[in-house]
């Protein structure tokens, strides 16, 4: 049976049959596995869920049962923990020790084929960004208490950084964690806002203020949420990704054991910043795919829709719009792809130093790409692109994702500034190192 020819811009070049130096047989097999599972678990009803504003209660457990939550964790995976829990392979037979950042890219890209950050975010965002701080910075005892149930999907976790008065300005966080008189607990007070998956989470990896003002006073703490005295949570209604469980959290003298401290007290700012890198890269990947879904849908529509006696595709102005948006889309994908490949060849330390600023820039560019592609799709679909049902609904849905691409994980303007500041910092450090090495005498000191 012959396969349908893919619509232009509907898939990344390597899935359109073009050669690529990045992917091996493991990656290609993983892509087929991910596509089959996403087609089974998400695609049939994702748009209807997004319209209704919620996903089925058992969706998370279905992902957990398939070991399909684990790929949300940054590569390399926590192999020792997975083996300890009897998990040696991912779906399709991929060994957990063979999982790299290109497998991450494939997973995130496939999960976003619904055309919205909502349905996939309902099952991925919490574990993707809430568990890594515990795995990377938590001591052995902390991991023993929380990792097994979270990694197997028995319990859920989220990341809780943002507050009503502190978004991209993390150092301005006001939620406090004050030690009790006996020194055994923290009492946590404050509010967290726009916390994805918060409604369903048993725990949050939370940024709190344990010291004075500024970044040096911040720490990270595992704070219990569901069924915890002093915690109240409610859903926030947002314009896009309505199914992701965006949450407002109030904390009133929430008693948390001191043993729930992640890493070292006062090092919270560093942990938050390093965790952002994984978040920003996955945002860049998923937003590119949503842009692709919208633009390719418009491309297909323009080949069928007639106006002024000929198809829209026969109108030069239409082709011009598609070309400009397509160029932005593919350029961003190529950069993100190359960027991810670098992650497979670099240590975490080197990647955080060399790629941190560029990750912020890629994330910012993703917001600009979806703005171009979604707006193009809406305009070319015409009235259908402004309607929440029918053939243009995918364009309308993608357009509502623009703010969710530009703001979470660091607002666009902050990311652009951060990227250049980080590049300047690295340049100056390397210049100083080079100058020092040139001044240092070489050779033997003997006459």
N, C-alpha and C positions, 0 to 999 in steps of 0.2 A: 504494500500500500504506500503510495507516495505521500510525502510530508508536505504541508503547506509551506510556502515561501514566507519567511518572516518579514514583517513590515519594517522598512528602514527606521533606524533608531530604536527599535523595540528590544534589542538585546545588546550587551557589550560586544565589541568586535570579536573577541575570542569565541563567543557563542553564536556569532554570525558566520562562522566558518573560516575566519581569517587566522593566520598563524600568530602564535604568541610564544615568547621566550620564557614566560613566567610560570606556566602551568604544566604540571606533570600528570601522569596517569592517575595518581592519587587524587589530585584536585578535580580532574574531569569526572571521575567516579563519584566523588563527594558532591559535585554539582548535581548530578542526576539523582542522587539520593535525597538531597535537600529539596529539589524541585518536586519529587514525588511526594514527600511528606508535607510540604507546604500546600501542594495541590489537594492533599487529603484533609489536612487539619485546618487550613485557613481560607483558601481561595473560594470555595463554594458559597460561603455566607458572609465573608468579611465585610463587604459593602453594606449589607443589611444590618450587620452588627453595628457598624459605624453610624449608620442612620439612627439606630435605636439608642445608641450611646452606651452599650455594654456588651460584654462577651459572655458566653455560657460559663457557669461556675466550674464546670469540669474541664475547661480548655487547658488550664495549667497542669492538671493531673495527667491529661493525655500527652502533653509535651514531656512531662517528667517520666512517664512510663516508657516513652520511646528513647530516653536518654538524649532528648533533643533540646534540653535546656543548657546542657554543659557547654555547647559551642559558643555561648554568650561570654564565657570567661576568656580573658586575654591569653594569647599564646605566649610561651608554652603552657599547657594545661597543668593543674596541680596533680601530676601523675601519681605521686606517692599516696595522696588522699584517695584518688580514684581507685587505685589498686587495693587499698585498704578496705574500700567499700565494695569490692568485687566488681568494679567497672573497668574493663580492659579495652573495650571497643566502643565506638560510637555507631550510630546507624550506618548500615552499608559495610560494616566490618573495618572501618578506619581505626587503627590502633591509636589510643589516646596519646602515646608518646610521639606519634608521627604528625600530630595536629600542629599546623603553623599558622601564621597570620594570613596567608592566602586562603586557608580554609575558613578563617574568620570572615574575610571579605566575601567569600562565596555564600556563606550562611546568611550574613546580614543582607546581602543583595537579594537573595532569593526570598527572604522573609518580607521584604518591602514591595514585592510584586503586587500586593493588594492595592497599591496606590495611595496608602495612608500610613502614617506612623502609629495609628491607633491600635488596630488588631494585633500587630506584632508586638507593639510596645506593652500591651496588656500582659504578655507572658515573658518578656525579655528584659525590660528596663531595670526592674528591681534587682534581679540576680546579676545582671551584667555589670552594674555599677555599685551595688551594695555589698556583694561578697568579696570582690578583690581586695579592699582594704584589710579585711580580716586575714585573707590568705597571704598578702604581701607583708603586712606589718604587725599582725597579731602574734602573740606568743603561743607556745604549744598548748597551754591550758585553755586559752580563749578559743583556739581552733577546735579543740576536742569538744567543747561545749556547743559550738554552733555549726561547724562545717558539715557534719554528717547529715543532719536533717535538712539543711538548706540545699546541699548539692544534689540530694535525692528527691527534692521537691516536697518533702513532708511539711516543711515550714517555708515561709516566704520572707524576703528581706527587701528593703529599698535603700536608696541613698537619700539623705536628708541634709541638704546644705542651705538651700535658698530660704530666705525669710522675707516678710513684707518690706523690711528696710535694708536688705542685703541680698543682692543677686550676684551679678558679676563681681561686685566688690566684696569678695569673701572675707576680707580682713575686718569688715564692719559687722560681722555676726554678733548678735546680742543675746542669743539663748545661752543661759548660764548653767553650769554644773558646779554646785558648791558642796564641798565635803561636809558630811554630818560630824557631830561632835566626837563620835567614836572613831571616825576616820575610815569606816567600813563601806560607806555608801556615798554616792553623789545624789543631790536633789536637783533635778533638772527643771528649769522654768523658762518658758518662752513660746514662740510660735514658729512653725515652718510652713511655707506656702509653695504651691505648685510642685508637690512631691508626687511624682509618678509612681503608681502602684501602691501608694501609702495605704489606701483603704483596705487592702487585702494582706498587708504585711504584719507578720508577727514581730519583726525587729526592724530597726533602722540603723545603718551606719551613719551616725549623726555628728555634724560639726558643732561643737559647743565651746563656750568660753569658760575655761578653768582658771585663767589668770587675768592679767591686766589688759588694757586696750591694745589693739593692733594684732598683727599676725602671730606674734610670740605668745599671746594668751590663748591661742586656740588649741584644742585637742579633738580627737575623735573617740566616740563612745558608742558601743552597741546598746541602743535604748529599746526596751520592749514596747510594743505598741498595742496590738490587739488584746483586749480583755485585761488591760493594765490600769490600775487606779491612777487617776490624774491625767490620763490621756483621752482626749476627745478628737474625733476625726470626722470630716465631712467632705463630700465630693465638691470640687470646683467645676462649674460648667465653663468649658473653653470652646473656642471657635473651631479648632481642628483636633485630630486625634482624640475624639470624644470617648473612645472605649478604653483609653489607657489608665483610667482611674486617677486622674489628677486630684490631689488631696490637700486640704488645709488641716494642719495638726496643731492642737493646743496642748501645752505641757504645764501642768500645775503641780509642783512638788512631786515629780515622778521619781520614785526611789530606784536607783540603779546601783548595783554592786560596783565597787571600785575595780574589781577584777574584770569588768566589762570594758576597761580602757583599752583602746587599740594602740599598740606600740607605746611610745614615750609621751608622757604629758608635755604639752607645749609644742609638739611637733605636728599638730593637726594641719597647719597650712601646707606643709610639704606633702603630706599624705593626700590632701584634697587636690593639689595641683597635679601630682603624678597620676591620680585617678582620672582627672579630666582628660588626659591625653587619649586614653582608650575610648572614653565617651565621645570625644570630638571626632576621632577617626571613624567610629561606627556611624555617627550622625552624617558625616561626609558621604559614606558609602550608601546608606539608606536613602538619603535625600536625593542623591544622584539617580537611584532607581525610580523613585517616585516621579522625578522630573522626566525620566525616560518613558514611564507609563503614560503620562499626560501627553507628551509630545508625539509619541508614536500613535496614540489614539487619534490625535488631531490629524496626523499625516494620513492615516487610513480614511478618516472622514472626508478629507479634502479630495481624495481620489474618487469618491462616490457622489459627493454633493455637487449639484449644478447650480450655477447662478450666472445671469447675463448670457445664457445660451451655451455655456461650456462648464466643464468641471472646475471646481475651485483650484485644483492643481494646475490647470492651464492658465491661471492668472499669475503673471509675473510677481505681483506684490505678495501673493500668498507664498510662492516659492521662496521669496526673499526673507519673509518672516521665519519660515521653517529652517532655512539655511543658517540664519544668524543664531537661532536658539540651538540648533543641532551642533553648531561649531562650539558653543559654550559648553554644551552637555558633554561632547566627546573629549574636549580638551581637559575638562575637569576629571572625567573618568580616567583618562590616561595618566594624569598626575597622581590621582588617588591610588591607582593600580601600581604605579612605580614606587610610590611612597610606601605602600603595603609590602611590596617586595623588599624594600630596605629593612623593614621590620623583621623579616625572616633571616637577615644576615647580620643583625646588630644585637648587642646585649641590651638589656633594659636600661642600664646606666647610660650607655652611649646614645641609645634612641631617645631617652628623655632629654638629654643635653642637646643633641644635634637636631632632633625632629620636633621638639616641643612647640617651638614657635611656628614651624611650618604646618604642624597639625592644626593649630589655631587658624592659620591662613586658609588651609583646605576646608575647614569647617565654615569659615566666613564665606568662601567662594561658593560652597554648596548652597547657601541661602540665596546668593545672587543668581545661581543657575536655575533653581526652582522658580524664582520670581520670573525669570525670562521665559522658561518653558511653560509654566502654568498660565501666565498671562497670554502667551501666544496661543495656547490651546483654547482658552476661554474666548479669545477674539475670533479664532477661526471656527469654533463651534457656534458662534453667534449666540442667539437666545438660548440655544440648547446648553451652552457652556455656563449659563447663569441659572440653571435649573437643577434641583437636587434629585432628579429622577430622569430616566430615559437615556438616550444615547450620549448626551453630553455630561452626565453626572460625574464621570471620572475627572473631567476638567474642573468642574466646580469644587469637587472634593480636594483635588490637588492644590487649588488656589487657596483654600482655607488652611493648608499646611505651611504656607509661607512663613507666618510668624513663628510657628513651632520649629521651623528650621533655622530662623535667624536669631532667636532669643535664647532658648535653653542651651546649656553647655557653655555659655558665654556669649553675650550679645555681639552682633556683627562688628560694631565700631570698636568695642573692647578687644575683640580678637585681632582686628587689623592692626591696632596699636601694639598689642602684645607681641604679635609676630615680628614686627620690625624691631621692637626693643630687644627681643631675644636674639635676633640676628646681629644686632649691634653689640650686645653683650658677648656673644661668642666670638665675633670678629676681634674685639678688643682683647679678650683673654688669649686668643691664639697669637695675636700680634705681640703681646707682652711676653708670651712664652717663647716666641721666635727670637725676639730681641735679647732675652735673657740667655738663650742658648748660644747666640752669636757672640755675646760678651764673655761667656765662660771660656777660659783657656783650655786648649786641647793638647793632647800629646803627653809625654812624660815630663815630670818636673826635675828629673835628674840631668846634670850637665853631661 
